[in-house]
Amino acid sequence: MTNLPRRLSSGIAGGTRLARSAFRVGSRIVQGRWAESRLPRDFAPQDTDRFVVCAYFASDMTSAYQLEQWLWSFEQCAARLREAGHGTEPLAIFVRDAQVAVHIAGLTSLPVRFSRLTKGLDRFMTDPELRVVFYVNQATGNFQALRFPRPAHVHLSHGESEKVSMISNQLKAYDYVFTAGPAARERIRRALIGMPEDRMIDVGRPPLDRPRTTPAAWTDFADTAPAGPTVFWAPTWEGDSAAMAYGTLPDTGVIVAESLLAAGYRVIFRPHPRTGVLESEFARALAEVESRLTAHPRGFVDRTRTVGWQFDVADAALAEMSSVAFDWLSTRKPLVMVEPGGRGAEVLDGGLFDRTPTLSRDDPAAVAETLAHAQADPALSAHYLGATEAGQQLARLLAATEQVIAARTEELSTRA
């Protein structure tokens, strides 16, 4: 009987989480149907569509950032395909969420098509001109599109990292995986049984080649903030499983913020966009850290649209296991990693945690000292991303896309 109050408390907490989750799901469904009812007809697949390439996205608005980062690269790909004679609109974005459709259409000149129902998906995917379908995540909805055999299905991901999701056996479902660099190929080859080397093509991280401008929000801040070295702090979210629980914000956030500010650092704080979506303690920790930084003249809570300009203005980065850490390697500036928060979080032996200075989650107050002694290792950039000189990563993406189009066209011609 002595454990009854604890069991009741645990049961109530679990029921509360379930109720919140059900409410969020219900709200998204209602909002999605409302957005769908107001969607213009030209978002539906059209009889005149003759797309050669599409980017398929089955997730909702909480994951839209995964697609956003690729839009510029897709626009450059469309331009190359037009030059090669693949029509005036060779590349489209196909989404399954009406809110995402409206949002993405406001960010790109590329055609955006939407269908929640398989009828619309069937119509789009059976276009005889379609050769390549890109995927920027591992959403379960991807498998509704993967059943179509004619186009080549290519996994891009939304960033390089050593999260366990990056070596999922699901990668075998795709015809090709466009890997970032040698590290990704080695990681997949070691983890997956029967994954042919010729299905992996290195392209780097093409979004890093997008021209960058420093936003006025930062320049205005920098003009008035006290002088000091600038650190780009990018913690990750709580993750959706024990193996993916890399975030530490509830345990380290406030201490790290106060330690950096006390040491004279100017702090650019950009948390993962999904922080607090699943765990309320992460939401509370996020609010507390933002409050502390906002109140300090050297604290900058980054609410700008893109990641990239921070690489140009910061002197060092403090990151957890996420794509931001690996993208940062392209700067060849010091990087400090934060040890994962979840005891069950899977960490790759010989990976980035073993190759860079690491801050213990049990001693976050040591962050300033750890940063002060951190040294950049230019070799890491080549290992994880390949050549990162201006334009080279985009060039590899374009070449790989044309290679896959040609290969699939030739294969289809033999089956005609």
URJO-V176384 format. One record per backbone hydrogen bond with DSSP energy under -0.5 kcal/mol. CO is the residue of the C=O (numbers start at 1). NH is the residue of the N-H. Records with the same first field share a line. If there is no record, write none. Layout:
CO->NH  NH
This chain:
1->4
3->7
4->8
5->9
6->10
7->11
8->12
9->13
10->14
11->15
12->16
13->17
14->18
15->19
16->20
17->21
18->22
19->23
20->24
21->25
22->26
23->27
24->28
25->29
26->30
27->31
28->32
29->33
30->34
31->35
32->36
33->37
34->38
35->38
36->39
40->43
41->44
43->114
46->49
52->131  132
53->92
54->56  134
55->94
56->136
57->96
60->63
61->64
63->66  67
64->67  68
65->69
67->70  71
68->71
70->74
71->75
72->76
73->77
74->78
75->79
76->80
77->81
78->82
79->83
80->84
81->86
82->85
90->52  53
91->111
92->55  94
93->95  113
94->57
95->115
97->101
98->102
99->103
100->104
101->105
102->106
103->106
104->107  108
111->93
113->95
117->120  121
118->122
119->123
120->124
121->125
122->126
124->127
127->130
131->152
132->54
133->154
134->56
135->156  157
139->142
140->143
141->144  145
142->145  146
143->147
145->148
147->149
152->133  154
153->175  176
154->135  156
155->178
163->166
164->167
165->168
168->171
169->172
170->173
171->174
176->155
177->179  201
179->203  204
180->204
181->184  185
182->186
183->187
184->188
185->189
186->190
187->191
188->192
192->194  195
194->196
196->199
197->200
199->177
201->179
205->208
206->209
207->210
215->218  219
216->220
217->221
218->222
219->223
220->224
221->224  225
229->266
230->315  316
231->233  268
232->234  318
233->270
234->320
235->272
237->247
241->244
242->245
243->346
244->246
245->342
246->341
248->251  252
249->253
252->256
253->257
254->258
255->259
256->260
257->261
258->262
259->263
260->265
261->264
265->267
266->231  268
267->269  300
268->233  270
269->302
272->275
274->277
278->280
279->282  283
280->284
281->285
282->286
283->287
284->288
285->289
286->290
287->291
288->292
289->293
290->294
291->295
293->296
296->299
298->267  300
299->301
300->269  302
301->303
308->311  312
309->312  313
310->314
315->334
316->232
317->336
318->234
319->338
320->322
322->325  326
323->327
324->328
325->329
326->329
327->330
328->331  333
329->332
334->317
335->357
336->319
337->339  359
342->345
348->351
351->354  355
352->355  356
357->337
358->360
359->339
360->363
363->366
364->367
366->370
367->371
368->372
369->373
370->374
371->374
377->380  381
378->381  382
379->383
380->384
381->385  386
382->386
383->183
389->392
391->395
392->396
393->397
394->398
395->399
396->400
397->401
398->402
399->403
400->404
401->405
402->406
403->407
404->408
405->409
406->410
407->411
408->412
409->413
410->414
412->415
413->416
